[in-house]
Amino acid sequence: MAEKETIVLIYGAFAICADWKQMASDFDQSFHVMIPDLPGHGDAAETGFTMGKAADTIHIFIQSSATGGKAIA
């Protein structure tokens, strides 16, 4: 069986990854679903938020955890 392609769900301001849990369950039969906590939010609340840190977090998260180190757009 082939590995599922990865999709990454990214939330906006004043949200946390848990906000995507229901939507993730709708996709998880077909995709490897990933939802990172961005700096300044959820489990990463202690880290200050900048757009650069958010981009770095997403990049590292995809490279280290996504199927084949990439996600579909």
N, C-alpha and C positions, 0 to 999 in steps of 0.2 A: 504494500500500500504506500502510495506517495505521501510525502509530508505535506501538510496543509500550508498554503501561502499565509503570510503574516499580514495582519492589518493592525495599525496602532490607532487607538482612539485617544484624542487629545482634547481636553476640556479648556474652557475659557476661564476668565477671572471669577473668583469667589466660588470655585468648585473643587472637588477632589475626585480621585479615580473611582471611588464608590458610586458616584453619580452615574457612571456608565455601566454598572453591573447588569442591569436589565437588558440594555441594548447588546451588551457583549454576549449574553446568553442566547440572543437571537441569531448571532453570527457564528457561534463556536462549533456548530456542526460542520460548517464549510471552511472556516478559517482558524488559524492560530491567532487568537485575539490578545493584544497586549495593551495595558493601560498604565502608563507610568505616572507616578506622583511627581509633579514638577516642583522645582525649588520654590519654597515659600508656601507649599500646599500639602495637606494630608500628612503622610509619613515623612515628608521632606520639609515640614513647616519650619524647622529650625534653620534651614538654609535660606539666605536672602534671595529674593527673586530678581533676576535680570533676564532680558531676552537671550543674551549670550549663554547664560547658565542653563536656561530652558532648552535652547537648541543643542547644547552639548549633552545634556541629560538624555534627550530623545535620541541623538546620534549614538551615544554609548549604549543605551538600552537596546536599540535595534541591532547594533553590531554584536552585542554579547548574548542576546536572548531570542532574536527573531530567527525563523527558519532560514538557513543559509546566510544569516547576517544581513538580511534586507527585508524590507516591507514593500507591499504594493501601494501605489498611489491612487 
